């Protein structure tokens, strides 16, 4: 009883109960507004499957952005690496090993190119990310058009078992556990936060900032690759885009990262990403159930969510938010 009373008096625990109650109330309200469709068994499965990609991309962004790198090439990276995996699996006959290893290794290699531009060439990370996004988009479109003689869409007709409901539910749980383990229980997770918080102080502590950023990018890109594997297994394709159209791919994950960062004082960030992914997915699923067009009002709402989450996450930040 004493332990229970102590927990109740803990401000962090009280805040967690309040957040849980607010989220539960929000889901119930959305279920009611959607005509009792949102939390129906079939739709819950849909919410889980559609939450996997933004969750994994958000976990990956968490490791990269926390170190101080703002990479805007993530969407283009996911599109190109997923198509590499499909090409190896479906068209070159390498099956699941080609799909999984090809996608993950391609994502890691592409991310290292962006990190090289930012860390070694000293190009501001957001500029390097935009430049690499254009390069990756063009490489995907031109490369696939040349290989497929006119079209640029690769279809994953086989090897789609990872896109089924049980596998994607397991992926969400395992992804959160692995992200939490690396972030909270390893030296690299601690070093990433230290470098992102203050490179000068972390350097004085003996932390190699460049090595930490590179390792953080490897971990983050591995999450991108895994998320892309599940996404292309679920949707059967990852259509190439041009003109920085890949940026729209990371809007949902960006909102999730900002949302989880807003409550990082009360909820573990990895768990916050999991909850935030399901919440953001549920909001847009509810809008779809209500017949709100996806190309206009839903995008306006997404922009509003990103801005609002950014404002909330910066409330306790002193000085200029970079």
N, C-alpha and C positions, 0 to 999 in steps of 0.2 A: 504493500500500500504506500509505503514511504517513497519507494522508487517511482510509482505511478504519479504521486503528487509532485515529486521533483520534476518529472518530465512535463507535467502540465504547466509548471511554473517557469519552465525554460522558454525564453522568448522565441528561439528558433523553432522549437517544437510547436508552440502556439501558432506561429506564422504558417507552419506547414499544414496544420489542421485547418486554418482559415483558407489557405490556398486550395486545399483539397475540397473543402466545402463549396467554395466559389466555382471551382471547375465542375464539380458534380451538378451544381445548380444550373450552370451554363449549358451542360450537355442535356439536362432534363428540359430546359427551356427550348433549346434548339430542336429536340425531339418533338416537343409539342408544336412548335411553329411549323415544322416540316410535315405536319399531319401524321405524327407518330410513325414516321418512316425511317428517321435517322438511326435509331438504335434497334431496328429490326434485325434479326439474326443474319439475314442475307446481306444487309447493308453494312453491318459491323465487319463482316469478312471483307467487303469492298474497301472500307475505311482502313483496315489493317494493311491490305495489299498496296493501297495507294500511299501509305505512310512510309513504306520501306525506303524508297529512293530519297525523299527529302531528309529522312532521318540519317541515313548513311552519309549523304553529302554534308549535312550539318555537323555530324561528328568529325568528318574530315576537315571542314572549314574551322572547326573549333581548335584543332591542333595547329593549323597553319596561321589563322588569324590571331590566336593568342600570343604567338611569338612576334607579332608586330608586322606580319606580311599581309597585305590586302591584295589577294589574287582574284582578279575578275575573269580569269580564263578557265575557271572551274567547269562551267557549262560546256565549253568547247572541248575541254579535256574529256569529259564524260561521253560526249557524242562520238569523238574520234576513237577513244579506247574501246567503247562498246562495239563499234563497227569493226575494229581490229579483231575483237573476240569472236564476233559472228563470222567474219571472213575465215578465221582459222577453224572454227568449229563446224560450220555448215558447208562452206564452199571448198575448204581444203581437207575436210574429213578428219579433223583432230578431236572432234567430240567435246565432251565436257572439259577435259584438260586444256584444250585449246581455248574454249570459251572463258574459263575462269582465269587460268594463268595468263593468257594473252591479254585479256582486258585489264587485269590488275597490273601486270608488268608494263603495259603501254601507258596506263595512268601514272604510274610512278615515274617512268622515263620522261613523259611530257611535263609533269610537274617540276622535275628537276631542271628542265630547260628554262622554265619561268623563274625558278629560284636562282639559277645561274645568272640570269639577266639582272635580277634584283640585288643579289648579294655580291657577286663577283664583279659585274659590270657597273654596279652602283646606280642602276636605273631605278627611280621610284617604283615600288612594287605595283601600284595600281596602273601605272603607265606600262610597265613590262607585261602585266596581265592583259591589258587591252590589246597590246601589240601581238602577244602570243595567241590571244583569242582569234584575231583576224587570220593569223598564220594557220592555226589548227582548223578553223572553219574552211579556209580555202583548200588546205591539204585534203580534208575529208571529201569535199565536193569534187575537186579535180581528180583525186586519186580513184574514187569510186566510179566516177563517170568514165574514166579511161578503162578501168577494169571491167565494168559492166556494159560498156559500149552504148552510152547514151543516157542511162538512168543512174541514179546515185543512191538507191535504196536497197539495202541488204535485208533480207527476211530470214528470221530464225524460225524455220518450220519444225525442226526437231530440237532435241536437247532443251526443252522448256519446263522440265520438272521443277526447277527452282522458282518458277513463276506461279506456283500453286499456293493455295492458302496455308496449309500446314507449314510448308518450308518458309514462307515469308513471315509467319508469326514467330517461328523459331529464330529467324534472322534478326527480328527486332529485339527479342529478349537477349540473344547472344551478343548482338552488336552493342547494346547498352552495357552489358557486363564487361565486355572487352574494353570498350571506351573508358569505363569507370576504372577498371584495373590499371590501364596504361596511364591515364591522367592522374589518378590519385595515389597509386601504389608503386610507381616506378620513378627512378631518378630522372629519366628524360621528361616525364610529365611535369615534375617539379622545376626542371631547368627551363622548359618552355615558358612556364608562367613567370619565372624569374627574368628571363630575357625580355619577354614582352612587357613586364612591369618596369624594368629599368636596366637597359643594356650596360650602363656604366657600373652600377652596383653589382650586377651579376658577374661582370668581368673582374671586378675586384675580389669577388668570391671564388674566382678560379674557373668560372663556367665559360667554355668556348662558345660564344654566341653564334658564329657561323656554322659550326658543327651542329649545334642545337637546332637551328633553323632548318638545316638540311635534313636532319633526322625527323624533325616534326613534319616536314613536307613528305617524307617517305611514308610515315604513318598515315597522314591525312590523305595522301593519294591512294593508299591501299584501301581506305574506306570509300573513296570515290569509285575505285574500280569494282569493289564488291557491290556497292549500290547500283552501279551500271549493269552488272551481270544480272541482278535481280530484276531491274527495270526492263531490260531488253528481253529477258525470259518471260516477263509478264505481258509486255506489249508486242513482242515479236519483232520490233524494229526500233531504231533510234534515228530519226530522219535528220540528215545534215541541214544546216541553215547557213545563211551568209549575212554580211553586214552587221555583225555583233548581235544577231538574233539569238545567239546562245546565252546571252545575258538573262533572258527571260527564264531560262532553265534554273537559275540559282535564286530567283526572287523568293520562292517559297522557303528554301533552306535558309536564306538570309534572314527572313522574318523569324524563322525558328531559332536561329542562333541568337538574334537580338532578344527574342522573347525569353529564352533560357538564361541569357545573361542578365536580364532584368531581375530575375529571382534567384540569382546565384548565391546570394547571402543566406537563402533559406532552403534551397533545394540543390542537390548535387547537379552540376551542369549536364552530365551525361544523361541523367534521368530527366532533367528538364528538356533536353532535346527530344527524347522519346515522347514525353507528354505533349510538348509543343508541336511536334510533327502530326500527331493524331488530332490535336485541336485545330490546327490550321487546315488540315485535310478535311476535317468535319465541317468547318465553316463553309468551305467552298462546295462540299458535297450537299450541304443544306441549301445553298443558293441554287445549285443545279436542280435539286428536287423542287424548288419553288419556281423554276423556269427562268431564272435570271441569266441573261446571255453571258457566256464565258469570255467573249472578246472585248467587252466594254465595261459593264458595271463590276464584274468580278475583278478585273484588273485594277479598276479604280480603288476598290476595297483593299486589294492586295497592297497597292502603294500606300494607302492610308495605314494599314497594319504595320508595314515596314517602318514608316516614319514615326508612328506612335511608339513602337517597340524601341526604336532608336532613342527617342526622347526619354522613355522610362529608364533605359539602360544607362543614360548619361546624367541622370538626376544627381547622383552622388559623386560625379566626377568633377574635380577642380580643374580650372583652366580650360584650354581649348581642346575639344574632342577631335582627335585626328582619325 
